[in-house]
Amino acid sequence: MGSRLKDIQSLLYRLITAPSGVAEGVAAERQLPPAGVSAFIRGDERLSPEDRVGIYANMYFYRLLEVLAEDYPATRAVLGEDNFHNLITGYLVEYRPTETSVMWAGKFLADFLRDHPLLERFPFVADLAMLERSTIEVFCAPDSPVLEASGMSAVPPPEWPAIKLRRIPAASILDVEWNVAEVLRAIEEKRPWNSPAREANRILVWRRNSRVSYRAIGAGEAAVLSMLTRTATFGRVCRALAAELPEDNAAPVIADLTARWLADGLLTRVYARPRGGS
Protein backbone atom coordinates (compact mmCIF):
# COMPACT_ATOMS: atom_id res chain seq x y z
CA MET A 1 0.00 0.00 0.00
CA GLY A 2 2.80 2.36 0.93
CA SER A 3 4.59 1.84 -2.38
CA ARG A 4 1.36 2.35 -4.35
CA LEU A 5 0.58 5.54 -2.43
CA LYS A 6 4.06 6.87 -3.15
CA ASP A 7 3.64 6.08 -6.86
CA ILE A 8 0.28 7.90 -6.97
CA GLN A 9 1.74 10.90 -5.16
CA SER A 10 4.67 11.07 -7.62
CA LEU A 11 2.33 10.77 -10.58
CA LEU A 12 0.03 13.52 -9.28
CA TYR A 13 3.03 15.79 -8.70
CA ARG A 14 4.18 15.29 -12.29
CA LEU A 15 0.71 16.07 -13.63
CA ILE A 16 0.18 19.11 -11.39
CA THR A 17 3.56 20.57 -12.35
CA ALA A 18 3.43 19.64 -16.04
CA PRO A 19 4.68 22.73 -17.93
CA SER A 20 2.07 22.48 -20.70
CA GLY A 21 -0.88 21.67 -18.46
CA VAL A 22 -2.57 18.56 -17.13
CA ALA A 23 -3.99 17.36 -20.47
CA GLU A 24 -0.59 17.26 -22.15
CA GLY A 25 0.92 15.85 -19.00
CA VAL A 26 -1.56 12.98 -19.12
CA ALA A 27 -0.82 12.40 -22.81
CA ALA A 28 2.91 12.24 -22.12
CA GLU A 29 2.66 10.11 -18.98
CA ARG A 30 3.86 6.54 -19.42
CA GLN A 31 3.02 5.26 -15.95
CA LEU A 32 -0.74 5.79 -16.02
CA PRO A 33 -2.88 2.67 -15.51
CA PRO A 34 -5.23 1.62 -18.36
CA ALA A 35 -8.11 3.52 -16.75
CA GLY A 36 -6.05 6.70 -16.78
CA VAL A 37 -6.47 9.36 -14.10
CA SER A 38 -9.91 7.94 -13.22
CA ALA A 39 -8.13 4.97 -11.62
CA PHE A 40 -7.38 7.12 -8.59
CA ILE A 41 -9.39 10.38 -9.07
CA ARG A 42 -13.17 10.31 -9.26
CA GLY A 43 -15.05 12.43 -11.75
CA ASP A 44 -18.72 13.41 -11.95
CA GLU A 45 -21.13 15.19 -14.27
CA ARG A 46 -19.52 18.54 -13.42
CA LEU A 47 -15.79 17.75 -13.51
CA SER A 48 -13.76 15.01 -15.13
CA PRO A 49 -10.81 13.47 -13.24
CA GLU A 50 -8.44 15.55 -15.38
CA ASP A 51 -10.41 18.72 -14.57
CA ARG A 52 -10.10 17.99 -10.87
CA VAL A 53 -6.34 17.58 -11.18
CA GLY A 54 -6.30 20.80 -13.22
CA ILE A 55 -7.80 22.69 -10.26
CA TYR A 56 -4.84 21.65 -8.14
CA ALA A 57 -2.45 22.54 -10.95
CA ASN A 58 -3.86 26.07 -11.09
CA MET A 59 -3.74 26.38 -7.30
CA TYR A 60 -0.12 25.20 -7.40
CA PHE A 61 0.89 27.85 -9.93
CA TYR A 62 -0.95 30.72 -8.29
CA ARG A 63 0.40 29.85 -4.87
CA LEU A 64 3.93 29.95 -6.26
CA LEU A 65 3.15 33.20 -8.08
CA GLU A 66 1.93 34.64 -4.79
CA VAL A 67 5.07 33.48 -2.96
CA LEU A 68 7.39 34.93 -5.60
CA ALA A 69 5.49 38.21 -5.67
CA GLU A 70 6.10 38.44 -1.92
CA ASP A 71 9.76 37.52 -2.30
CA TYR A 72 10.43 39.90 -5.20
CA PRO A 73 8.23 43.00 -4.61
CA ALA A 74 10.72 45.40 -6.22
CA THR A 75 11.23 43.23 -9.29
CA ARG A 76 7.46 43.01 -9.60
CA ALA A 77 7.07 46.79 -9.20
CA VAL A 78 9.66 47.48 -11.89
CA LEU A 79 8.30 44.96 -14.41
CA GLY A 80 4.59 45.48 -13.82
CA GLU A 81 1.97 42.82 -13.14
CA ASP A 82 1.67 41.35 -16.63
CA ASN A 83 5.41 41.11 -17.25
CA PHE A 84 5.97 39.62 -13.81
CA HIS A 85 3.20 37.03 -14.32
CA ASN A 86 4.69 35.98 -17.67
CA LEU A 87 8.20 35.95 -16.21
CA ILE A 88 7.17 33.58 -13.42
CA THR A 89 5.28 31.35 -15.86
CA GLY A 90 8.42 30.90 -17.96
CA TYR A 91 10.63 30.58 -14.90
CA LEU A 92 8.58 27.75 -13.39
CA VAL A 93 8.72 25.86 -16.68
CA GLU A 94 12.54 26.01 -16.59
CA TYR A 95 12.97 25.70 -12.81
CA ARG A 96 10.30 23.51 -11.32
CA PRO A 97 10.64 23.57 -7.51
CA THR A 98 12.35 20.50 -6.08
CA GLU A 99 12.56 21.51 -2.41
CA THR A 100 9.87 20.94 0.19
CA SER A 101 9.94 24.59 1.31
CA VAL A 102 8.60 27.36 -0.94
CA MET A 103 11.46 29.52 0.33
CA TRP A 104 13.61 27.97 -2.40
CA ALA A 105 11.10 28.43 -5.23
CA GLY A 106 12.71 31.66 -6.46
CA LYS A 107 16.34 30.67 -5.89
CA PHE A 108 17.27 30.87 -9.59
CA LEU A 109 15.10 33.79 -10.71
CA ALA A 110 18.04 36.20 -11.06
CA ASP A 111 19.91 33.60 -13.14
CA PHE A 112 16.83 33.13 -15.33
CA LEU A 113 16.65 36.89 -15.89
CA ARG A 114 20.28 37.13 -17.05
CA ASP A 115 19.28 35.88 -20.49
CA HIS A 116 15.67 37.09 -20.65
CA PRO A 117 14.16 39.44 -23.26
CA LEU A 118 12.97 41.73 -20.44
CA LEU A 119 16.58 42.87 -20.04
CA GLU A 120 16.19 44.94 -23.19
CA ARG A 121 13.70 47.20 -21.41
CA PHE A 122 14.94 46.73 -17.86
CA PRO A 123 18.68 45.97 -18.12
CA PHE A 124 19.19 46.22 -14.35
CA VAL A 125 16.40 43.86 -13.27
CA ALA A 126 18.57 40.73 -12.90
CA ASP A 127 20.81 42.58 -10.43
CA LEU A 128 17.72 43.82 -8.60
CA ALA A 129 16.35 40.29 -8.33
CA MET A 130 19.73 39.07 -7.10
CA LEU A 131 19.68 41.70 -4.35
CA GLU A 132 16.15 40.76 -3.32
CA ARG A 133 17.11 37.07 -3.26
CA SER A 134 20.11 37.86 -1.07
CA THR A 135 17.90 39.62 1.48
CA ILE A 136 15.82 36.43 1.77
CA GLU A 137 18.80 34.12 2.19
CA VAL A 138 20.48 36.44 4.68
CA PHE A 139 17.25 36.64 6.69
CA CYS A 140 17.15 32.83 6.88
CA ALA A 141 20.89 32.37 7.58
CA PRO A 142 22.03 30.87 10.92
CA ASP A 143 22.43 33.03 13.99
CA SER A 144 25.82 33.56 15.61
CA PRO A 145 27.18 35.43 18.63
CA VAL A 146 27.93 39.06 17.76
CA LEU A 147 31.04 40.91 18.92
CA GLU A 148 29.78 44.14 20.44
CA ALA A 149 31.82 47.33 20.86
CA SER A 150 31.72 46.75 24.61
CA GLY A 151 33.28 43.32 24.13
CA MET A 152 36.09 44.81 22.07
CA SER A 153 36.66 47.55 24.65
CA ALA A 154 36.93 44.97 27.41
CA VAL A 155 40.13 43.64 25.80
CA PRO A 156 43.31 45.63 26.55
CA PRO A 157 44.31 47.44 23.30
CA PRO A 158 47.76 45.78 23.18
CA GLU A 159 45.94 42.44 22.81
CA TRP A 160 43.69 43.55 19.94
CA PRO A 161 45.95 42.37 17.10
CA ALA A 162 45.59 38.77 18.32
CA ILE A 163 41.78 38.78 18.56
CA LYS A 164 40.38 36.22 16.12
CA LEU A 165 37.40 37.40 14.09
CA ARG A 166 35.01 36.07 11.52
CA ARG A 167 32.13 37.57 9.58
CA ILE A 168 28.69 36.48 10.75
CA PRO A 169 26.96 33.84 8.57
CA ALA A 170 23.99 36.18 8.00
CA ALA A 171 25.92 38.41 5.60
CA SER A 172 26.63 38.41 1.89
CA ILE A 173 28.53 40.56 -0.60
CA LEU A 174 27.15 41.00 -4.12
CA ASP A 175 29.00 42.15 -7.23
CA VAL A 176 26.51 44.03 -9.39
CA GLU A 177 26.69 46.08 -12.57
CA TRP A 178 23.92 48.54 -11.66
CA ASN A 179 23.17 50.73 -8.64
CA VAL A 180 20.12 48.69 -7.73
CA ALA A 181 20.34 49.31 -3.96
CA GLU A 182 18.72 52.71 -4.45
CA VAL A 183 15.93 51.21 -6.55
CA LEU A 184 15.13 48.65 -3.85
CA ARG A 185 15.28 51.27 -1.11
CA ALA A 186 12.94 53.63 -2.99
CA ILE A 187 10.38 50.88 -3.56
CA GLU A 188 10.60 49.70 0.05
CA GLU A 189 10.00 53.28 1.20
CA LYS A 190 7.17 53.70 -1.32
CA ARG A 191 8.98 56.50 -3.14
CA PRO A 192 9.22 56.96 -6.93
CA TRP A 193 12.16 55.04 -8.34
CA ASN A 194 14.41 55.90 -11.26
CA SER A 195 16.36 53.61 -13.55
CA PRO A 196 19.79 53.24 -11.93
CA ALA A 197 23.13 54.17 -13.42
CA ARG A 198 25.25 51.39 -14.83
CA GLU A 199 28.24 51.25 -12.54
CA ALA A 200 30.00 48.19 -11.19
CA ASN A 201 29.66 48.17 -7.43
CA ARG A 202 29.43 45.91 -4.41
CA ILE A 203 26.54 45.61 -2.00
CA LEU A 204 26.82 44.30 1.53
CA VAL A 205 23.68 42.56 2.80
CA TRP A 206 23.49 41.54 6.45
CA ARG A 207 21.10 40.78 9.28
CA ARG A 208 21.19 42.05 12.82
CA ASN A 209 18.60 40.43 15.05
CA SER A 210 15.61 40.08 12.69
CA ARG A 211 16.33 43.09 10.46
CA VAL A 212 18.07 42.82 7.09
CA SER A 213 20.05 45.85 5.90
CA TYR A 214 22.13 46.58 2.81
CA ARG A 215 24.53 49.26 1.61
CA ALA A 216 27.10 49.86 -1.08
CA ILE A 217 30.71 49.24 0.00
CA GLY A 218 34.11 49.96 -1.49
CA ALA A 219 36.51 47.41 -2.92
CA GLY A 220 38.79 47.43 0.12
CA GLU A 221 35.98 46.86 2.60
CA ALA A 222 34.54 44.13 0.38
CA ALA A 223 37.90 42.37 0.14
CA VAL A 224 38.41 42.33 3.90
CA LEU A 225 34.85 41.24 4.68
CA SER A 226 35.24 38.48 2.09
CA MET A 227 38.47 37.44 3.79
CA LEU A 228 36.55 37.20 7.06
CA THR A 229 34.44 34.34 5.81
CA ARG A 230 37.36 32.50 7.40
CA THR A 231 38.92 33.28 10.74
CA ALA A 232 41.51 36.07 10.72
CA THR A 233 43.16 38.09 13.44
CA PHE A 234 42.34 41.74 13.92
CA GLY A 235 45.98 42.51 13.14
CA ARG A 236 45.64 40.84 9.74
CA VAL A 237 42.41 42.74 9.10
CA CYS A 238 44.18 46.03 9.81
CA ARG A 239 47.09 45.16 7.53
CA ALA A 240 44.74 44.20 4.72
CA LEU A 241 42.82 47.46 5.06
CA ALA A 242 46.01 49.52 5.30
CA ALA A 243 47.24 48.02 2.04
CA GLU A 244 44.22 49.55 0.28
CA LEU A 245 44.52 53.03 1.84
CA PRO A 246 46.85 56.03 1.67
CA GLU A 247 49.35 55.77 4.50
CA ASP A 248 48.41 59.12 6.06
CA ASN A 249 44.71 58.20 6.17
CA ALA A 250 44.81 54.51 7.07
CA ALA A 251 44.46 54.70 10.86
CA PRO A 252 41.26 56.81 11.03
CA VAL A 253 39.59 54.87 8.22
CA ILE A 254 40.39 51.54 9.90
CA ALA A 255 39.02 52.88 13.19
CA ASP A 256 35.84 54.11 11.49
CA LEU A 257 35.27 50.84 9.62
CA THR A 258 35.88 48.75 12.73
CA ALA A 259 33.43 50.87 14.71
CA ARG A 260 30.84 50.54 11.95
CA TRP A 261 31.25 46.76 11.71
CA LEU A 262 30.81 46.46 15.45
CA ALA A 263 27.75 48.72 15.41
CA ASP A 264 26.26 46.74 12.52
CA GLY A 265 26.89 43.42 14.28
CA LEU A 266 28.95 42.06 11.38
CA LEU A 267 31.67 40.37 13.41
CA THR A 268 31.84 37.39 15.69
CA ARG A 269 34.80 36.57 17.90
CA VAL A 270 36.36 33.14 17.54
CA TYR A 271 37.69 31.58 20.73
CA ALA A 272 40.23 28.79 20.83
CA ARG A 273 38.84 25.50 22.06
CA PRO A 274 40.23 24.34 25.36
CA ARG A 275 42.57 21.39 25.17
CA GLY A 276 40.71 18.16 25.56
CA GLY A 277 37.39 19.84 24.63
CA SER A 278 35.08 18.46 22.03
Secondary structure, 3 states (H helix, E strand, C coil): CHHHHHHHHHHHHHHHCCCCCHHHHHHHCCCCCCCHHHHCCCCCCCCCHHHHHHHHHHHHHHHHHHHHHHHCHHHHHHHCHHHHHHHHHHHHHHCCCCCCCHHHCCCCHHHHHCCCHHHHCCCCHHHHHHHHHHHHHHHCCCCCCCCCHHHHHCCCHHHHHHCEEEECCCEEEEEEEECHHHHHHHHHCCCCCCCCCEEEEEEEEEEECCEEEEEEECHHHHHHHHHCCCCEEHHHHHHHHHHCCCHHHHHHHHHHHHHHHHHHCCEEECCCCCCCCC
